Amino acid sequence: MAFGQSAGPPASHRQLQELLELLQDAGYADFRDARGPMGLTQRQAAGKFTRDEAQAFIDRLLDSVHGDGPPPAPVAHPARQSAAERALRDLPAEALAAELQRRGWIVMEP
């Protein structure tokens, strides 16, 4: 077997769609976003799974949804935040509320 090739028949389109939907429900954008936290290989992060691999990940995600296991928590990627997002995070709540009110929003405390 050559480097990067999978051992086994490829996953069906239905399996890949179901796996992607479950990953998105768990808070990930796509396969690449879930690579580290879910333990996907580089090949799997590109959306290439064998039938057995795809079914194993589907079962794992379904188990976490039904309470049989811990949910696969998405990780925050601080490096992916824009400068504006970082500035908003550091802004005091009062200043943010005042700016939103100035723009016509209705703001109330939680």
Backbone torsions as a table, in degrees:
resi	resn	phi	psi	omega
1	MET	NA	132.4	-179.5
2	ALA	-77.9	160.0	-179.9
3	PHE	-60.2	133.9	176.8
4	GLY	84.4	-2.8	179.3
5	GLN	-92.8	150.4	-179.2
6	SER	-90.4	153.3	177.8
7	ALA	-101.8	98.7	179.7
8	GLY	133.4	170.6	-179.8
9	PRO	-69.5	147.3	-179.2
10	PRO	-68.0	154.3	178.0
11	ALA	-67.4	149.7	178.6
12	SER	-74.6	162.1	178.0
13	HIS	-59.8	-38.7	179.7
14	ARG	-63.1	-42.0	178.7
15	GLN	-63.0	-43.9	-179.9
16	LEU	-64.1	-40.9	178.2
17	GLN	-63.8	-44.5	-179.9
18	GLU	-63.6	-42.2	179.4
19	LEU	-64.1	-43.3	179.0
20	LEU	-63.9	-41.9	178.2
21	GLU	-62.9	-41.7	178.2
22	LEU	-65.3	-38.9	177.4
23	LEU	-65.7	-40.5	178.6
24	GLN	-66.7	-37.0	175.6
25	ASP	-64.4	-29.5	179.4
26	ALA	-81.9	-4.6	175.1
27	GLY	106.4	8.6	179.0
28	TYR	-100.0	148.5	-179.4
29	ALA	-76.7	-41.4	-177.4
30	ASP	-161.2	-170.3	-178.5
31	PHE	-63.5	-40.6	-179.0
32	ARG	-63.9	-38.9	179.5
33	ASP	-63.9	-31.8	-177.7
34	ALA	-90.9	1.2	-172.6
35	ARG	-56.7	-56.4	-177.7
36	GLY	-67.0	-56.0	-176.5
37	PRO	-62.5	-33.7	-177.7
38	MET	-93.0	-7.1	178.5
39	GLY	75.9	30.7	179.3
40	LEU	-77.4	147.9	174.5
41	THR	-79.8	172.5	178.5
42	GLN	-62.1	-39.1	178.9
43	ARG	-63.9	-43.2	-179.4
44	GLN	-68.5	-36.0	178.1
45	ALA	-63.0	-23.0	176.5
46	ALA	-86.0	2.0	176.8
47	GLY	89.2	18.3	-179.2
48	LYS	-109.9	108.8	-178.6
49	PHE	-126.1	152.5	167.2
50	THR	-83.3	167.2	179.0
51	ARG	-59.0	-43.7	-178.5
52	ASP	-66.6	-41.4	178.9
53	GLU	-63.3	-47.0	-179.4
54	ALA	-61.0	-43.4	-179.4
55	GLN	-66.0	-36.9	178.7
56	ALA	-64.4	-42.7	178.6
57	PHE	-69.4	-37.4	177.1
58	ILE	-62.2	-46.3	178.8
59	ASP	-61.2	-41.9	179.0
60	ARG	-61.4	-44.5	-179.7
61	LEU	-69.3	-39.0	178.0
62	LEU	-66.0	-37.8	176.5
63	ASP	-61.2	-39.8	179.8
64	SER	-69.8	-32.3	178.8
65	VAL	-69.9	-38.9	-176.5
66	HIS	-87.0	9.0	174.8
67	GLY	82.6	10.6	-179.8
68	ASP	-85.8	-7.2	-179.1
69	GLY	-159.5	171.2	179.8
70	PRO	-70.0	142.5	178.7
71	PRO	-70.4	143.2	177.1
72	PRO	-74.2	103.8	-173.6
73	ALA	-76.9	132.7	175.2
74	PRO	-71.9	148.6	178.5
75	VAL	-101.2	145.4	177.0
76	ALA	-78.0	139.7	178.6
77	HIS	-110.7	86.2	-176.8
78	PRO	-60.9	-27.4	179.4
79	ALA	-68.4	-20.8	-178.2
80	ARG	-88.7	-3.6	-179.7
81	GLN	-77.0	142.1	177.4
82	SER	-77.4	168.8	179.0
83	ALA	-62.4	-37.0	179.4
84	ALA	-65.9	-40.1	178.9
85	GLU	-65.2	-39.9	177.7
86	ARG	-66.2	-39.0	179.7
87	ALA	-65.9	-40.8	178.4
88	LEU	-64.2	-36.2	179.7
89	ARG	-63.4	-35.3	-178.1
90	ASP	-85.6	-10.9	-177.6
91	LEU	-73.1	133.9	176.8
92	PRO	-62.6	146.5	-176.6
93	ALA	-58.0	-38.1	-179.2
94	GLU	-63.4	-42.1	179.7
95	ALA	-67.5	-39.7	178.2
96	LEU	-64.6	-43.5	178.7
97	ALA	-63.1	-41.4	179.8
98	ALA	-62.8	-41.8	179.8
99	GLU	-66.8	-40.4	177.8
100	LEU	-64.1	-41.0	177.7
101	GLN	-64.3	-38.9	178.0
102	ARG	-61.2	-30.6	179.7
103	ARG	-88.3	3.0	174.7
104	GLY	99.1	6.1	178.9
105	TRP	-83.3	153.1	173.1
106	ILE	-97.4	126.2	-174.9
107	VAL	-122.9	135.8	174.8
108	MET	-139.4	154.7	179.8
109	GLU	-72.1	149.1	179.4
110	PRO	-70.9	NA	NA
